Amino acid sequence: MTAQTNHLLTVSNLSMRYNKHVQALSGVSFQIGTGECLGVVGQSGSGKSTLARLLLRLDQPDEGEMMLLGQPLHKLKGEALRQWRRHVQIVFQDPAAALNPRLSIYQSVMEPLNNYPQVTPVFLRDIRHSPREMAERLLSMVGLPPEWLNRKPHQLSGGQKQRVAIARGISLQPDLLICDEPTASLDVSVQAQILNLLKDLQEQLGMSYLFISHDIAAVRFMSNRILVMKEGQLVEQFDADQLLAAERHPYTQQLVQAVTA
Amino acid sequence: MAGFINRYAVWIGLGVWLLLAVMTLLGPYLIPHDPLAVDMGKRLQTADATHWLGTDHFGRDVLARLVAGAKITLGLTLVAISAALLIGVPLGLLSGYVGGVVDAAVMRVVDALVAFPDFIIAISIAGILGPDVTHVVIAIVLVKWIGYARVVRGTVMTEKGKAYVLAARVAGTPGVKTIFRHLLPQALPEVLVLAALDMGKIILMISALSYLGLGAQPPMPEWGAMLNDAKMMFQTHPVLMIYPGVAIFLVVLGCNLLGDGLRDRLDARGEW
């Protein structure tokens, strides 16, 4: 993990404020390696979601750099930015809000691939000519029956909708998939299934994850390394198996105790 | 009765429009009289087998004029509403999606126009341009596009921050495509309701401005102009004012029922 070439994403000194009074993120630096899952924990308002929005370039950072595959993500504009977007995709917290209720599952799943006709993910190479077959394969990859392509989101349960959102997220074979609280709005019984699916897909496709959650158990299950945030600042980062180590920051210990107590 | 009207409002409204369309298309074949043919020998006749609704003070067949008036009303209203939609909807989309300076510019124009009652502006514009139906339509369009721009802008502004629109951006969907695929369909139901309600108002405005002498000019058989024509004979032949009056009333009622009915249905389900 020391060689610079192993790093997919290098974020340095990232800062962002929404207005004079709200400093959402201040001086955050970290790296994500190729194929690595970096977990981000912290309470609401700690800047986790702001971090996701910046990496997706839905917001513009005030300061700092984001280097993805050697490209300065923070500087891209217009069509260059649109082309670069396919490298970073997202699975949002609430799948009901993330799917347009008027569009069929087929239309939602195919939206990214339709936008990048020149992109051919490895797992779709043999059927890139056939949108229908690609959509069917994507659904089966997330464990949904291909016949459901013609359904509308309201005909699916929360967990099923999240699977559709995941199918969308992986459809361009991004280098980095950001999961922003992907299980927070799901039934407890479904949460584990979604986590397992995400983990399987990561191994299968070799993607890197930024896994954001306030659920420490889920983050520990998913991640290689963990980053703890508080009030827009990085508290500490460490290997996931060191979560319970004695030298953890008091704030991290507090978060762990809140779960185990 | 109220329940019946509420439940079938959309169909009653559509029925009125269908009737109007049928009158426009088939009227000239069913009624053998020229709406403009003057026959001073047949002035002010009461209804009989040849002239079902009688004749006016120039001996013209009243039913033929009403039917011809339906065509004019329908045509002018559709032209006015289409023009208002074509101006208002794109400006609303642009204003809501782009925001910033563009939004500020469009909204200041809107603010200026909404500061005055619709009718005052329409009368002023029609007055400045001179009496003519075309000028009345221009005046109405200049007043009516605002409503569409505001409704569409509002919807776009609330929707564009939602996760599915952000998801489209992340998925690389270009701005224009996002607008047409995700945002416009969201605004369409409200636009439709507003358009149906506006049609009634526009018919009233055209008729009222024509009644005031600013719109359709004699001998054009526009309903408002017919009212104006007949007003000097109100004491002796009130039916000449009642016929076009009832026609206007029924059509406006139909439009309002259609608009209200659509609003109830779209509210209830939130989708088409």
Interface residues (C-beta under 8 A of the other chain):
Chain A: L56 L58 R82 Q83 R85 R86 V88 Q89 I90 F92 Q93 D94 A97 A98 L99 N100 P101 R102 L103 E111 P112 N115 Y116 A165 R168 L172
Chain B: K162 A163 Y164 L166 A167 A168 R169 V170 A171 G172 T173 P174 R181 H182 P185 Q186 E271
